[in-house]
């Protein structure tokens, strides 16, 4: 995601820095091909572990790009256009990181990168998932999260994909020393502590946001509606590749269980500037349930709901029992669908 010197990678989870000062300077390189973007399009690498600081810039030229990140340790980055179009995310680590971008393909975002150990593993994980072998994909993720010493890929998974707070906390406890000292990790540990309050068995926290017509709808009004037995809360956004990919499954769940007492309260984290995109997306994908938008979403610094629910990222889903107001499932859609099959046969 540069020219490199011959480098021996001793371990997947104990990685040398991307930029070392010694008798010679060693850089990691990010390079790749681009479809669907004009030559001259400016690209940025944003470092998630350092508050999305821009750590590299590039320009599309003849359908290719090359970036030399200014980093000194492994980290997780997002590749954006300067206009804030999210293209990929991957791990910066020693080596040449290969990225293939197809901006016209909604599913391309999740394919990640290749060329280095962590990125090859991540690519393999999503390849298994996309192929429908979710058991193997989850087993691979667990092996990364539960390693004896964990690194940048495990931290990414713990923060953005891990449904188990206990497992995520264990991953933090085994981080390599260079990652363990990050402010990001301290803040994430605090998030996990708050997340415990909204896991299975905890009470839902109310929220109120406007729908496409500007009408404010409170979550409590949906939970307290006598017609509803369960409410699925779906935190998502049109700019989130994983969210977009999960929409067909949400549509199927709604079609199957709505008449049996399920309602969905979809909370988009799209900014105000994407209102028309959000509105059009809802209609195009037949998302006919209750949809509201937190126009200040996208991070706990701006969004009360993001903070209250300690979202690790999006998509995040949870299932509420309307009789008790308790959350009975907080996890991925597969877990929620399995529970609904039990509750609403």
C-alpha positions as CSV (number, residue, x, y, z in Angstrom):
1,X,0.0,0.0,0.0
2,X,8.3,1.3,-2.5
3,X,11.4,-0.1,-3.2
4,X,12.5,-2.4,-0.4
5,X,15.7,-4.0,0.8
6,X,15.8,-7.8,1.3
7,X,13.9,-8.2,4.6
8,X,13.3,-11.3,6.7
9,X,10.0,-11.4,8.5
10,X,10.6,-13.3,11.6
11,X,7.0,-13.5,12.8
12,X,3.6,-12.6,11.6
13,X,2.6,-11.0,14.9
14,X,6.0,-9.5,16.0
15,X,6.8,-7.3,13.1
16,X,9.7,-4.9,12.5
17,X,8.9,-1.2,11.9
18,X,8.0,-0.1,8.4
19,X,10.5,2.7,8.6
20,X,13.8,2.0,10.4
21,X,16.8,4.1,10.8
22,X,20.1,2.3,10.7
23,X,22.9,2.2,8.2
24,X,20.2,1.9,5.5
25,X,16.6,3.1,5.4
26,X,13.9,0.4,4.9
27,X,10.5,1.5,3.7
28,X,7.2,-0.3,3.1
29,X,5.6,0.2,-0.2
30,X,2.0,0.5,-1.2
31,X,1.4,0.1,-4.9
32,X,-1.4,-1.1,-7.1
33,X,-3.8,-0.7,-10.0
34,X,-7.0,1.3,-10.2
35,X,-10.2,0.9,-12.2
36,X,-13.0,3.4,-12.1
37,X,-11.0,6.5,-11.1
38,X,-9.6,9.1,-13.5
39,X,-5.9,9.7,-13.8
40,X,-4.9,12.5,-11.5
41,X,-7.2,11.4,-8.7
42,X,-5.5,12.1,-5.4
43,X,-5.3,9.3,-2.9
44,X,-4.7,9.3,0.9
45,X,-3.8,6.7,3.5
46,X,-5.4,7.3,6.8
47,X,-4.0,5.6,9.9
48,X,-6.8,4.2,12.1
49,X,-4.5,3.6,15.1
50,X,-3.4,7.2,15.1
51,X,-6.7,9.1,14.9
52,X,-6.9,8.8,11.1
53,X,-3.8,10.8,10.6
54,X,-2.8,11.0,6.9
55,X,0.4,9.0,6.6
56,X,0.7,8.8,2.8
57,X,-0.5,10.4,-0.4
58,X,-0.5,9.3,-4.0
59,X,-1.9,10.0,-7.4
60,X,-3.5,7.7,-10.0
61,X,-1.3,7.7,-13.1
62,X,-2.0,5.4,-16.1
63,X,-4.3,3.4,-13.9
64,X,-1.7,2.7,-11.2
65,X,-0.4,4.4,-8.0
66,X,2.4,4.1,-5.5
67,X,2.6,5.4,-2.0
68,X,5.5,5.5,0.5
69,X,3.8,5.8,3.9
70,X,5.4,7.8,6.6
71,X,5.1,5.3,9.4
72,X,7.4,3.7,11.9
73,X,5.4,0.6,13.1
74,X,2.7,-1.7,11.8
75,X,-0.7,-0.1,11.7
76,X,-4.1,-0.4,10.1
77,X,-4.9,2.1,7.3
78,X,-7.8,3.1,5.0
79,X,-7.2,4.1,1.4
80,X,-9.4,7.0,0.4
81,X,-9.7,9.4,-2.4
82,X,-9.1,13.0,-1.4
83,X,-12.8,13.5,-1.9
84,X,-13.4,10.9,0.9
85,X,-14.4,7.9,-1.2
86,X,-13.4,4.9,0.8
87,X,-11.6,2.3,-1.4
88,X,-9.8,-0.3,0.7
89,X,-8.4,-1.0,4.2
90,X,-5.3,-3.1,5.0
91,X,-2.2,-3.4,7.3
92,X,0.9,-1.4,6.8
93,X,3.9,-3.6,7.6
94,X,7.3,-4.4,6.1
95,X,7.3,-5.4,2.5
96,X,5.5,-4.4,-0.8
97,X,1.8,-4.2,-0.3
98,X,-0.3,-4.9,-3.4
99,X,-3.7,-3.2,-3.8
100,X,-6.1,-3.7,-6.7
101,X,-8.9,-1.1,-6.7
102,X,-12.1,-1.2,-8.7
103,X,-14.1,1.8,-7.7
104,X,-17.0,0.6,-9.8
105,X,-17.5,-2.6,-7.8
106,X,-19.4,-2.2,-4.5
107,X,-17.9,-5.6,-3.3
108,X,-14.3,-4.6,-4.1
109,X,-13.8,-2.8,-0.9
110,X,-13.7,-5.9,1.3
111,X,-11.0,-7.7,-0.8
112,X,-8.2,-5.8,1.1
113,X,-4.5,-6.2,-0.1
114,X,-1.9,-8.9,-0.6
115,X,1.9,-9.2,-0.7
116,X,2.7,-9.3,3.0
117,X,1.9,-11.9,5.7
118,X,-0.9,-10.0,7.6
119,X,-2.5,-8.8,4.4
120,X,-2.3,-12.3,2.8
121,X,-4.1,-13.7,5.9
122,X,-6.7,-11.0,5.8
123,X,-7.3,-11.5,2.1
124,X,-7.7,-15.2,2.8
125,X,-10.2,-14.6,5.5
126,X,-12.4,-12.5,3.3
127,X,-12.0,-14.9,0.4
128,X,-13.4,-17.7,2.6
129,X,-16.2,-15.5,3.8
130,X,-17.2,-14.4,0.3
131,X,-17.1,-18.0,-0.8
132,X,-19.7,-18.8,1.8
133,X,-17.3,-20.8,4.0
134,X,-18.1,-18.7,7.1
135,X,-17.0,-21.5,9.6
136,X,-13.5,-21.5,8.1
137,X,-13.4,-17.7,7.9
138,X,-14.4,-17.4,11.6
139,X,-11.8,-20.1,12.6
140,X,-9.1,-18.2,10.8
141,X,-10.1,-14.9,12.5
142,X,-10.2,-16.7,15.9
143,X,-6.7,-18.0,15.4
144,X,-5.5,-14.4,14.7
145,X,-7.3,-13.0,17.7
146,X,-6.2,-15.7,20.1
147,X,-2.5,-15.9,19.1
148,X,0.1,-16.0,21.8
149,X,1.2,-12.5,20.9
150,X,-1.1,-10.4,18.8
151,X,-0.3,-7.7,16.2
152,X,-1.9,-5.1,14.0
153,X,-4.2,-7.4,12.1
154,X,-5.6,-8.9,15.4
155,X,-6.1,-5.3,16.7
156,X,-8.0,-4.4,13.6
157,X,-10.2,-7.5,13.9
158,X,-10.7,-6.9,17.6
159,X,-11.8,-3.3,17.0
160,X,-13.8,-3.7,13.8
161,X,-15.1,-7.3,13.6
162,X,-14.9,-9.1,16.9
163,X,-18.4,-9.7,18.5
164,X,-17.0,-11.0,21.8
165,X,-15.9,-8.3,24.3
166,X,-14.1,-10.8,26.3
167,X,-12.2,-12.1,23.3
168,X,-11.3,-8.5,22.3
169,X,-10.0,-7.7,25.7
170,X,-7.9,-10.8,25.7
171,X,-6.5,-9.7,22.3
172,X,-5.5,-6.4,23.8
173,X,-3.8,-8.1,26.8
174,X,-1.5,-10.0,24.3
175,X,-0.6,-7.2,22.0
176,X,3.0,-6.6,21.0
177,X,4.7,-3.9,23.1
178,X,4.8,-1.3,20.3
179,X,1.0,-1.6,19.9
180,X,0.1,-1.9,23.5
181,X,1.4,1.6,24.4
182,X,-0.8,3.3,21.8
183,X,-3.4,5.8,23.0
184,X,-5.7,4.0,20.5
185,X,-5.5,0.9,22.6
186,X,-6.2,2.7,25.9
187,X,-9.3,4.3,24.3
188,X,-10.4,1.0,22.9
189,X,-10.1,-0.7,26.2
190,X,-12.4,2.0,27.6
191,X,-14.8,1.4,24.8
192,X,-14.9,-2.3,25.6
193,X,-15.7,-1.5,29.2
194,X,-18.7,0.6,28.1
195,X,-19.7,-2.0,25.5
196,X,-20.3,-4.5,28.3
197,X,-23.4,-2.4,29.3
198,X,-25.1,-3.0,25.9
199,X,-24.2,-6.6,25.4
200,X,-26.7,-9.5,25.8
201,X,-28.6,-9.0,29.0
202,X,-28.1,-5.2,29.2
203,X,-30.8,-2.6,28.6
204,X,-31.0,-0.7,25.3
205,X,-30.1,3.0,25.4
206,X,-32.7,5.2,23.7
207,X,-31.9,7.4,20.7
208,X,-33.9,9.7,18.4
209,X,-33.0,10.6,14.8
210,X,-34.9,11.9,11.7
211,X,-36.1,9.7,8.8
212,X,-36.0,10.7,5.1
213,X,-39.0,13.0,5.6
214,X,-37.4,14.8,8.6
215,X,-39.7,13.2,11.1
216,X,-37.8,12.3,14.3
217,X,-38.4,8.7,15.5
218,X,-37.3,7.5,18.9
219,X,-36.1,3.9,19.3
220,X,-38.3,3.7,22.4
221,X,-41.4,4.4,20.4
222,X,-40.6,1.4,18.2
223,X,-39.8,-0.9,21.1
224,X,-43.0,0.1,22.9
225,X,-45.2,-0.4,19.9
226,X,-47.6,-3.3,20.8
227,X,-47.2,-4.7,17.3
228,X,-43.5,-5.4,17.8
229,X,-42.1,-8.3,19.7
230,X,-38.5,-7.7,18.8
231,X,-36.5,-4.8,17.3
232,X,-33.3,-5.3,15.2
233,X,-31.1,-2.2,15.5
234,X,-28.8,-1.9,12.5
235,X,-26.0,0.7,12.6
236,X,-24.7,1.1,9.0
237,X,-23.9,3.6,6.3
238,X,-23.9,3.8,2.5
239,X,-20.1,4.6,2.5
240,X,-19.4,1.4,4.4
241,X,-18.5,-1.5,2.1
242,X,-19.3,-4.2,4.6
243,X,-22.7,-2.6,5.4
244,X,-23.7,-2.4,1.8
245,X,-22.8,-6.0,1.4
246,X,-25.0,-7.1,4.3
247,X,-28.1,-5.2,3.0
248,X,-29.5,-8.2,1.1
249,X,-29.4,-10.4,4.2
250,X,-31.2,-7.6,6.2
251,X,-33.9,-7.5,3.5
252,X,-34.4,-11.2,3.7
253,X,-34.6,-11.1,7.5
254,X,-37.2,-8.4,7.4
255,X,-39.3,-10.2,4.7
256,X,-39.2,-13.4,6.7
257,X,-40.0,-12.1,10.2
258,X,-41.7,-8.7,10.0
259,X,-45.2,-10.3,9.9
260,X,-44.3,-12.3,12.9
261,X,-43.4,-9.3,15.1
262,X,-40.0,-8.1,14.0
263,X,-39.3,-4.4,13.3
264,X,-36.0,-2.9,12.2
265,X,-34.6,0.4,13.3
266,X,-31.9,1.2,10.8
267,X,-29.5,4.0,11.9
268,X,-27.4,5.3,9.1
269,X,-24.1,7.1,9.9
270,X,-24.1,9.0,6.6
271,X,-23.2,12.7,6.7
272,X,-25.6,15.4,5.7
273,X,-23.8,15.8,2.4
274,X,-24.9,12.2,1.4
275,X,-28.6,12.6,2.3
276,X,-29.7,12.1,-1.4
277,X,-27.4,9.1,-1.7
278,X,-28.8,7.6,1.5
279,X,-32.4,8.3,0.4
280,X,-31.9,6.8,-3.1
281,X,-30.1,3.8,-1.6
282,X,-33.0,3.0,0.7
283,X,-35.5,3.0,-2.2
284,X,-33.2,1.2,-4.7
285,X,-32.6,-1.7,-2.2
286,X,-36.2,-1.8,-0.9
287,X,-35.3,-1.1,2.7
288,X,-38.9,-0.5,3.8
289,X,-38.4,-0.7,7.5
290,X,-37.8,2.3,9.8
291,X,-34.7,4.1,8.7
292,X,-33.2,7.2,10.4
293,X,-29.9,8.9,10.0
294,X,-27.4,10.2,12.6
295,X,-26.0,12.9,10.4
296,X,-23.3,13.5,13.0
297,X,-22.3,9.8,12.9
298,X,-19.0,8.2,11.9
299,X,-17.3,8.2,15.2
300,X,-17.8,8.4,19.0
301,X,-16.5,12.0,19.0
302,X,-19.6,13.2,17.0
303,X,-22.3,10.6,17.7
304,X,-24.0,9.9,21.0
305,X,-25.3,6.6,19.7
306,X,-21.8,5.6,18.6
307,X,-20.5,6.5,22.0
308,X,-23.4,5.0,24.0
309,X,-23.2,1.6,22.2
310,X,-19.4,1.7,22.0
311,X,-19.6,0.7,18.4
312,X,-16.4,-1.0,17.2
313,X,-17.3,0.1,13.7
314,X,-20.1,-0.6,11.3
315,X,-22.1,-2.6,10.5
316,X,-23.1,-3.4,14.1
317,X,-26.4,-5.1,14.9
318,X,-28.3,-5.9,18.0
319,X,-31.7,-7.5,18.8
320,X,-34.0,-6.1,21.5
321,X,-36.8,-7.9,23.4
322,X,-39.7,-5.4,23.4
323,X,-41.2,-7.0,26.6
324,X,-38.1,-6.4,28.8
325,X,-36.2,-3.8,26.9
326,X,-33.2,-6.0,27.1
327,X,-30.7,-6.8,24.4
328,X,-30.8,-10.5,23.7
329,X,-28.2,-10.6,20.9
330,X,-25.4,-8.2,20.0
331,X,-23.4,-9.6,17.1
332,X,-23.5,-10.3,13.4
333,X,-26.5,-10.9,11.3
334,X,-26.0,-14.7,11.3
335,X,-26.3,-14.8,15.1
336,X,-29.4,-12.6,15.1
337,X,-31.0,-14.6,12.3
338,X,-30.3,-17.8,14.2
339,X,-32.0,-16.3,17.3
340,X,-35.0,-15.1,15.4
341,X,-35.5,-18.6,13.9
342,X,-35.7,-19.8,17.5
343,X,-37.9,-17.0,18.8
344,X,-40.2,-16.6,15.8
345,X,-40.5,-20.0,14.2
